[in-house]
Amino acid sequence: MTSQSSRASWGAVFEGVGVSMGSLIAGISFDKIGGSLTFRWFGLGALVLLVVHVVVRRLHERYTMKFELMQNEYRTPTDAIHMLDDDTQPNSSFA
């Protein structure tokens, strides 16, 4: 699956399922509990999801950074430069 087709599929799912389900739930809530309470509940739900998002994102960053630090080892600047040299081609920029 190419990048464009996967983006198109994701967009179709988001627009087709997400928006229609949101409208359906909001409409039912509006009929059952009224507009003011529907607005409050959706606002509370958005706030809860914001907190969950921030917590998950911070945990992900913390553990991803630790994993990346474990995978790398320190090299001196001279060694790092030599790691970039391609052994099959002479480096003409320093010749």
C-alpha positions in Angstrom: 0.0 0.0 0.0 1.5 3.3 -1.0 1.6 6.4 1.1 -1.1 8.1 -0.8 -3.5 5.2 -0.7 -3.0 4.8 3.0 -3.6 8.5 3.6 -6.8 8.3 1.5 -7.9 5.2 3.5 -7.3 6.9 6.8 -9.1 10.0 5.6 -12.1 8.0 4.5 -12.3 6.2 7.8 -11.9 9.4 9.8 -14.5 11.3 7.8 -16.9 8.4 7.3 -16.8 6.7 10.7 -15.5 9.4 13.1 -17.7 12.3 12.0 -20.8 10.2 11.5 -20.5 8.5 14.9 -19.8 11.8 16.6 -22.9 13.3 15.0 -25.0 10.3 15.9 -23.9 10.3 19.5 -24.3 14.1 19.8 -27.8 13.9 18.3 -29.0 11.1 20.6 -27.5 13.0 23.6 -29.1 16.2 22.6 -32.5 14.5 22.4 -32.1 12.6 25.7 -30.4 15.2 28.0 -30.6 18.5 26.2 -28.1 20.8 24.6 -26.5 22.2 27.7 -25.7 18.9 29.3 -24.5 17.4 26.0 -22.1 20.3 25.6 -20.8 19.9 29.2 -20.3 16.1 28.8 -18.5 16.5 25.4 -16.3 19.2 27.0 -15.5 17.0 30.0 -14.7 14.1 27.6 -12.4 16.3 25.6 -10.7 17.4 28.8 -10.2 13.8 29.9 -8.8 12.8 26.5 -6.4 15.8 26.6 -5.0 14.6 30.0 -4.7 11.0 28.7 -3.0 12.3 25.5 -0.5 14.4 27.5 0.4 11.5 29.9 0.8 9.0 27.1 2.9 11.4 25.1 5.2 12.1 28.0 5.6 8.5 28.9 6.4 7.6 25.3 9.0 10.4 25.0 10.6 9.3 28.3 10.9 5.6 27.4 11.8 6.2 23.7 14.7 8.5 24.8 16.0 6.0 27.3 15.9 3.3 24.6 17.7 5.4 22.1 20.4 6.3 24.6 20.9 2.7 25.3 21.4 1.9 21.6 24.1 4.6 21.0 27.6 4.8 22.4 29.8 7.8 22.7 32.5 8.4 20.2 35.1 11.0 20.2 34.7 13.7 17.5 37.6 12.3 15.5 36.1 8.8 15.5 32.7 10.2 14.5 34.2 11.9 11.5 35.9 8.7 10.4 32.6 6.8 10.8 31.1 9.1 8.1 33.9 8.5 5.6 33.0 6.1 2.8 35.8 3.6 2.3 34.9 2.8 -1.3 35.1 6.5 -2.5 38.0 8.8 -1.8 36.8 12.0 0.0 37.6 14.7 -2.6 36.4 17.6 -0.4 39.4 17.3 1.9 42.0 16.4 -0.7 
